[in-house]
């Protein structure tokens, strides 16, 4: 059964606030990583979850993005940062 969304991109109206979940080992280092990637881009960070074993933690990031290129660029830069294990 095919999804009615298959092959269709969601319509996103820019500028908007976009949410990312940033996952890594050390919260302070993750905060620094986000700051270095976002620079002057308006954003907020809140503590997220901690893994069952306590090794990983997440931060809930909300950032104002002006367009799709900026939204994807932020995702890409966060994903490539050595302090970040995953970005959702």
C-alpha positions as a printed NumPy array, in Angstrom:
array([[ 0.   ,  0.   ,  0.   ],
       [ 1.422,  3.373, -1.002],
       [ 1.429,  6.321,  1.344],
       [-0.396,  9.415,  0.106],
       [ 2.766, 11.384,  1.057],
       [ 5.13 ,  9.221, -0.98 ],
       [ 7.076, 11.32 , -3.446],
       [ 5.78 , 14.605, -2.033],
       [ 7.769, 17.126, -0.034],
       [ 5.95 , 18.799,  2.839],
       [ 5.191, 22.457,  2.297],
       [ 7.206, 24.509,  4.766],
       [ 6.603, 28.232,  4.993],
       [ 9.803, 30.193,  5.647],
       [11.074, 31.835,  7.715],
       [10.082, 29.497, 10.534],
       [11.215, 27.952, 13.79 ],
       [12.684, 24.498, 13.117],
       [13.243, 21.837, 15.768],
       [16.277, 19.57 , 15.891],
       [17.261, 16.963, 18.469],
       [21.019, 16.918, 18.987],
       [22.473, 13.796, 20.631],
       [25.936, 13.34 , 22.109],
       [27.864, 12.351, 25.215],
       [28.557, 15.598, 27.109],
       [25.88 , 18.295, 27.452],
       [28.333, 21.179, 27.837],
       [30.278, 20.094, 24.748],
       [27.02 , 19.688, 22.813],
       [25.991, 23.224, 23.8  ],
       [29.339, 24.542, 22.552],
       [28.932, 22.594, 19.29 ],
       [25.482, 24.072, 18.689],
       [26.788, 27.562, 19.465],
       [29.69 , 27.185, 17.048],
       [27.399, 25.966, 14.248],
       [24.571, 28.461, 14.741],
       [26.606, 31.538, 15.632],
       [24.245, 34.536, 15.554],
       [21.22 , 32.572, 14.316],
       [18.436, 32.987, 16.909],
       [17.93 , 29.7  , 18.745],
       [17.023, 28.074, 22.048],
       [18.354, 24.928, 23.704],
       [16.668, 22.809, 26.336],
       [17.881, 19.624, 28.01 ],
       [16.33 , 16.534, 26.498],
       [16.534, 12.875, 27.404],
       [19.338, 10.786, 28.875],
       [19.852,  7.237, 27.605],
       [19.026,  4.344, 29.902],
       [22.719,  3.688, 30.588],
       [23.467,  7.403, 30.972],
       [26.03 ,  7.488, 28.164],
       [24.075,  9.683, 25.741],
       [21.996, 12.789, 26.231],
       [20.017, 14.991, 23.934],
       [19.292, 18.669, 23.589],
       [16.124, 20.084, 22.061],
       [17.197, 22.826, 19.667],
       [14.842, 25.314, 18.084],
       [16.303, 27.684, 15.522],
       [14.874, 30.326, 13.243],
       [15.655, 29.312,  9.671],
       [15.196, 31.635,  6.727],
       [14.925, 29.009,  3.986],
       [15.388, 25.335,  3.135],
       [19.077, 25.756,  2.339],
       [19.769, 27.17 ,  5.787],
       [17.683, 24.443,  7.469],
       [19.607, 21.7  ,  5.664],
       [22.973, 23.431,  6.172],
       [22.441, 23.54 ,  9.941],
       [21.488, 19.851,  9.956],
       [24.566, 18.963,  7.893],
       [27.001, 21.003, 10.008],
       [25.617, 19.608, 13.265],
       [25.771, 16.063, 11.874],
       [29.428, 16.482, 10.933],
       [30.5  , 18.059, 14.254],
       [32.74 , 15.645, 16.221],
       [30.808, 16.216, 19.482],
       [27.496, 15.217, 17.888],
       [26.555, 11.557, 17.482],
       [23.125, 12.039, 15.844],
       [20.8  , 14.815, 14.736],
       [17.074, 14.257, 14.309]])
